Amino acid sequence: MKQIDIKGLGDLADAVEQIVEMIPPDGVVALYGQMGAGKTTMIREICRQLGVVDPVTSPTFALVNEYHTEGGRIIYHFDFYRIGKIEEAYDLGYEEYFYSGNLCLVEWPEKIEELLPEDHVKITIDITGGENRRVTIEEL
């Protein structure tokens, strides 16, 4: 487990650089945090550092966005905030994404927690005041 303190957006790139070193290129990364904690902002920076060429936006209504990197990799970005029941993740075909060999970044994973692979990476973002955040990274 690792903790990183972020004191504003100016620290985000350095913090994400440390996070990128800890996440597998083909795994599932679950990002936990209250509304407004910065999950999408962190995903945007992770994607930037991994060389994503597509615009990174929250897939709140689509549930999943697909991004491509300069090197031809695919990254999937999920937002399960609006699902009402776990069957919606089944309908989406979550297994095809989670076990595709591509990186999957998941917002609101608590909605589908029982579907997450055992070996996923858990990132928790806690608001510690103003723009300050404490990020905890656990490799499960």
C-alpha positions as CSV (number, residue, x, y, z in Angstrom):
1,M,0.0,0.0,0.0
2,K,1.2,3.5,-0.8
3,Q,-0.1,6.9,0.1
4,I,0.4,10.1,-1.9
5,D,-0.6,13.6,-0.7
6,I,-1.6,16.0,-3.5
7,K,-1.7,19.7,-2.6
8,G,-3.6,21.0,-5.6
9,L,-3.6,20.3,-9.3
10,G,0.0,21.3,-9.6
11,D,1.0,18.1,-7.8
12,L,-1.3,15.9,-9.9
13,A,1.2,15.0,-12.7
14,D,3.9,13.9,-10.2
15,A,1.4,11.9,-8.2
16,V,0.0,10.1,-11.3
17,E,3.5,9.3,-12.4
18,Q,4.0,7.3,-9.3
19,I,0.6,5.7,-9.8
20,V,1.3,4.7,-13.4
21,E,4.4,2.9,-12.2
22,M,2.2,0.7,-9.9
23,I,-0.7,-0.2,-12.3
24,P,-0.4,-3.1,-14.7
25,P,-0.8,-2.3,-18.4
26,D,-3.5,-5.0,-18.7
27,G,-5.3,-4.9,-15.4
28,V,-8.3,-3.4,-13.7
29,V,-7.9,-0.2,-11.7
30,A,-10.8,0.7,-9.4
31,L,-11.0,4.4,-8.3
32,Y,-13.0,5.1,-5.2
33,G,-13.9,8.5,-3.9
34,Q,-16.8,10.7,-3.2
35,M,-18.4,12.9,-5.8
36,G,-16.0,15.7,-6.7
37,A,-12.9,13.9,-5.3
38,G,-11.2,14.0,-8.7
39,K,-11.6,10.5,-10.1
40,T,-12.2,11.7,-13.7
41,T,-9.4,14.2,-13.4
42,M,-7.0,11.5,-12.2
43,I,-8.1,9.2,-15.1
44,R,-7.5,12.1,-17.5
45,E,-4.0,12.5,-16.3
46,I,-3.3,8.7,-16.3
47,C,-4.4,8.6,-19.9
48,R,-2.3,11.6,-20.8
49,Q,0.8,10.0,-19.3
50,L,0.1,6.7,-21.1
51,G,-0.1,8.5,-24.4
52,V,-3.9,8.5,-25.1
53,V,-4.7,10.5,-28.3
54,D,-8.5,10.6,-27.8
55,P,-10.3,13.2,-25.7
56,V,-10.9,11.7,-22.2
57,T,-14.3,12.4,-20.9
58,S,-16.5,10.8,-18.3
59,P,-18.6,7.9,-19.7
60,T,-21.5,8.7,-17.3
61,F,-24.3,7.9,-19.7
62,A,-22.4,5.5,-22.1
63,L,-20.9,3.6,-19.1
64,V,-17.7,2.9,-21.0
65,N,-15.4,4.9,-23.3
66,E,-12.6,3.4,-25.4
67,Y,-9.4,5.4,-25.8
68,H,-6.3,4.7,-28.0
69,T,-2.7,5.5,-27.2
70,E,0.0,6.6,-29.6
71,G,1.4,3.1,-29.4
72,G,-1.8,1.4,-30.4
73,R,-2.9,0.3,-26.9
74,I,-6.6,0.4,-25.9
75,I,-7.7,1.7,-22.5
76,Y,-11.3,1.4,-21.3
77,H,-12.8,3.9,-18.9
78,F,-15.9,2.9,-17.0
79,D,-18.3,5.0,-14.9
80,F,-20.9,2.9,-13.0
81,Y,-22.4,5.8,-11.1
82,R,-25.7,5.7,-12.9
83,I,-26.3,1.9,-12.9
84,G,-29.3,0.8,-10.8
85,K,-28.5,-2.9,-10.6
86,I,-25.5,-5.1,-11.3
87,E,-27.3,-6.8,-14.2
88,E,-26.5,-3.7,-16.2
89,A,-22.8,-4.5,-16.0
90,Y,-23.6,-8.0,-17.2
91,D,-25.6,-6.5,-20.1
92,L,-22.6,-4.3,-21.0
93,G,-20.4,-7.4,-21.2
94,Y,-18.0,-6.3,-18.5
95,E,-16.1,-9.6,-18.7
96,E,-15.0,-8.9,-22.3
97,Y,-13.5,-5.7,-21.1
98,F,-12.0,-6.7,-17.8
99,Y,-10.4,-9.8,-19.2
100,S,-9.5,-8.3,-22.6
101,G,-5.8,-7.8,-21.8
102,N,-6.3,-4.0,-21.9
103,L,-6.2,-1.5,-19.1
104,C,-9.6,-0.8,-17.5
105,L,-10.1,2.3,-15.3
106,V,-13.3,2.1,-13.3
107,E,-15.1,4.9,-11.5
108,W,-17.7,4.0,-8.9
109,P,-16.5,0.4,-8.6
110,E,-18.5,0.0,-5.4
111,K,-21.6,-0.5,-7.7
112,I,-20.0,-3.6,-9.2
113,E,-17.5,-4.6,-6.6
114,E,-18.3,-8.3,-6.7
115,L,-17.4,-8.4,-10.4
116,L,-13.9,-6.9,-10.0
117,P,-11.1,-9.4,-10.6
118,E,-9.3,-10.4,-7.4
119,D,-6.0,-8.9,-8.6
120,H,-7.2,-5.4,-9.3
121,V,-5.6,-2.2,-8.1
122,K,-7.6,-0.1,-5.7
123,I,-7.1,3.6,-5.6
124,T,-9.0,5.7,-3.0
125,I,-9.1,9.4,-3.3
126,D,-9.9,11.3,0.0
127,I,-10.5,15.0,0.1
128,T,-8.4,16.4,2.9
129,G,-9.3,20.1,2.4
130,G,-9.7,22.5,-0.5
131,E,-7.8,21.0,-3.5
132,N,-5.8,18.7,-1.2
133,R,-6.2,15.0,-1.7
134,R,-4.8,11.9,-0.1
135,V,-4.5,9.0,-2.6
136,T,-4.1,5.5,-1.3
137,I,-3.0,2.8,-3.8
138,E,-3.5,-0.9,-2.9
139,E,-2.5,-3.8,-5.2
140,L,-4.9,-6.6,-4.4
